Amino acid sequence: MVNIRPARPEELDAAIALWVEANGEIGVSATGHHENLQIWANRDDAALLVTEESGSLVGMLLCLQGRTDDGLGDVILALTHLTGLAVLPNLQRVGIGQELVEAAIKEARRTGRNRVTLWTREENDVARRLFDRCGFLPTGRRGADERGAITLHFERAI
Ligand SMILES: CC(C)(COP(=O)(O)OP(=O)(O)OC[C@H]1O[C@@H](n2cnc3c(N)ncnc32)[C@H](O)[C@@H]1OP(=O)(O)O)[C@@H](O)C(=O)NCCC(=O)NCCS
């Protein structure tokens, strides 16, 4: 059982740094995405969940208020959108990623949301198995990330 909590505002840079490290080559090259994470995390209606080990952040997940047009349009009150799930490589495969997602679902339920969505890269088998374990189903939508990799859209009813 890991301790998951909302990040303090001054922890945002450290969280983004861990996201870059967790994503390896993709993290370094995906400047568009980590800049977006920084902007989205600063919104009043966003919640950045983190977990720490020995005083350092080791995992993060950003929970966004759902909006139409994939985040560009009007608020969808009943929807939470997840992005930026990351766990430092040396602490992967002990369950932190799943606990972060489960904590986000619990918080979404507590705040009256009835569904949670996310995108992941088609080739990201680890993340796809994790989301499958957490009850997410494919919606059939496909997209592309900032680097042009195919992404798939998933949804979980709560
Ligand atoms: C995807 C990511 C967040 C998963 O984080 P994680 O903390 O390793 O996730 P979990 O530990 O919950 O699950 C990962 C695997 O470890 C296994 N595992 C979990 N606890 C375990 C334990 N105690 N002993 C052995 N294996 C364990 C899980 O069964 C899972 O196995 P699988 O890949 O065969 O399905 C992480 O790999 C990461 O940061 N990747 C880079 C960024 C990324 O791709 N993010 C997702 C974007 S959508």
The ligand as a MOL file (V3000), in Angstrom:
LIG
                    3D

  0  0  0     0  0            999 V3000
M  V30 BEGIN CTAB
M  V30 COUNTS 48 50 0 0 0
M  V30 BEGIN ATOM
M  V30 1 C 2.9020 2.5730 -17.0850 0
M  V30 2 C 3.5190 2.7620 -15.6910 0
M  V30 3 C 2.9520 4.0290 -15.0730 0
M  V30 4 C 3.1400 1.5540 -14.8470 0
M  V30 5 O 3.5790 1.8200 -13.5100 0
M  V30 6 P 3.8950 0.6230 -12.4780 0
M  V30 7 O 3.9950 1.2510 -11.1550 0
M  V30 8 O 5.0210 -0.1950 -12.9520 0
M  V30 9 O 2.5420 -0.2260 -12.6140 0
M  V30 10 P 2.1510 -1.5110 -11.7610 0
M  V30 11 O 3.2820 -1.8820 -10.8740 0
M  V30 12 O 0.8290 -1.2410 -11.1510 0
M  V30 13 O 1.9670 -2.6230 -12.8990 0
M  V30 14 C 3.0400 -2.9090 -13.7970 0
M  V30 15 C 3.3570 -4.4080 -13.7990 0
M  V30 16 O 3.9450 -4.8020 -12.5610 0
M  V30 17 C 3.2480 -5.9260 -12.0520 0
M  V30 18 N 3.3270 -5.8810 -10.5930 0
M  V30 19 C 2.6890 -5.0190 -9.7610 0
M  V30 20 N 3.0060 -5.2970 -8.4840 0
M  V30 21 C 3.8830 -6.3260 -8.5140 0
M  V30 22 C 4.5880 -7.0510 -7.5260 0
M  V30 23 N 4.4500 -6.7490 -6.2350 0
M  V30 24 N 5.4080 -8.0510 -7.9190 0
M  V30 25 C 5.5410 -8.3500 -9.2290 0
M  V30 26 N 4.9100 -7.6740 -10.2360 0
M  V30 27 C 4.0950 -6.6890 -9.8620 0
M  V30 28 C 1.8460 -5.7440 -12.5820 0
M  V30 29 O 1.1320 -6.9720 -12.5790 0
M  V30 30 C 2.1470 -5.2830 -13.9810 0
M  V30 31 O 2.5300 -6.4050 -14.7600 0
M  V30 32 P 2.2470 -6.5020 -16.3440 0
M  V30 33 O 3.0240 -5.3800 -16.9900 0
M  V30 34 O 2.7610 -7.8290 -16.6920 0
M  V30 35 O 0.7770 -6.3210 -16.5320 0
M  V30 36 C 5.0670 2.8320 -15.7640 0
M  V30 37 O 5.5440 1.7110 -16.4740 0
M  V30 38 C 5.5910 4.1060 -16.4100 0
M  V30 39 O 5.7640 5.1350 -15.7640 0
M  V30 40 N 5.8490 4.0280 -17.7360 0
M  V30 41 C 6.3030 5.1800 -18.4790 0
M  V30 42 C 5.1960 6.2060 -18.6270 0
M  V30 43 C 3.9490 5.6200 -19.2360 0
M  V30 44 O 3.9930 4.8290 -20.1740 0
M  V30 45 N 2.7980 6.0510 -18.6790 0
M  V30 46 C 1.4780 5.6410 -19.1360 0
M  V30 47 C 0.9810 6.6670 -20.0760 0
M  V30 48 S -0.7020 6.3630 -20.5310 0
M  V30 END ATOM
M  V30 BEGIN BOND
M  V30 1 1 1 2
M  V30 2 1 2 3
M  V30 3 1 2 4
M  V30 4 1 2 36
M  V30 5 1 4 5
M  V30 6 1 5 6
M  V30 7 2 6 7
M  V30 8 1 6 8
M  V30 9 1 6 9
M  V30 10 1 9 10
M  V30 11 2 10 11
M  V30 12 1 10 12
M  V30 13 1 10 13
M  V30 14 1 13 14
M  V30 15 1 14 15
M  V30 16 1 15 16
M  V30 17 1 15 30
M  V30 18 1 16 17
M  V30 19 1 17 18
M  V30 20 1 17 28
M  V30 21 1 18 19
M  V30 22 1 18 27
M  V30 23 2 19 20
M  V30 24 1 20 21
M  V30 25 1 21 22
M  V30 26 2 21 27
M  V30 27 1 22 23
M  V30 28 2 22 24
M  V30 29 1 24 25
M  V30 30 2 25 26
M  V30 31 1 26 27
M  V30 32 1 28 29
M  V30 33 1 28 30
M  V30 34 1 30 31
M  V30 35 1 31 32
M  V30 36 2 32 33
M  V30 37 1 32 34
M  V30 38 1 32 35
M  V30 39 1 36 37
M  V30 40 1 36 38
M  V30 41 2 38 39
M  V30 42 1 38 40
M  V30 43 1 40 41
M  V30 44 1 41 42
M  V30 45 1 42 43
M  V30 46 2 43 44
M  V30 47 1 43 45
M  V30 48 1 45 46
M  V30 49 1 46 47
M  V30 50 1 47 48
M  V30 END BOND
M  V30 END CTAB
M  END
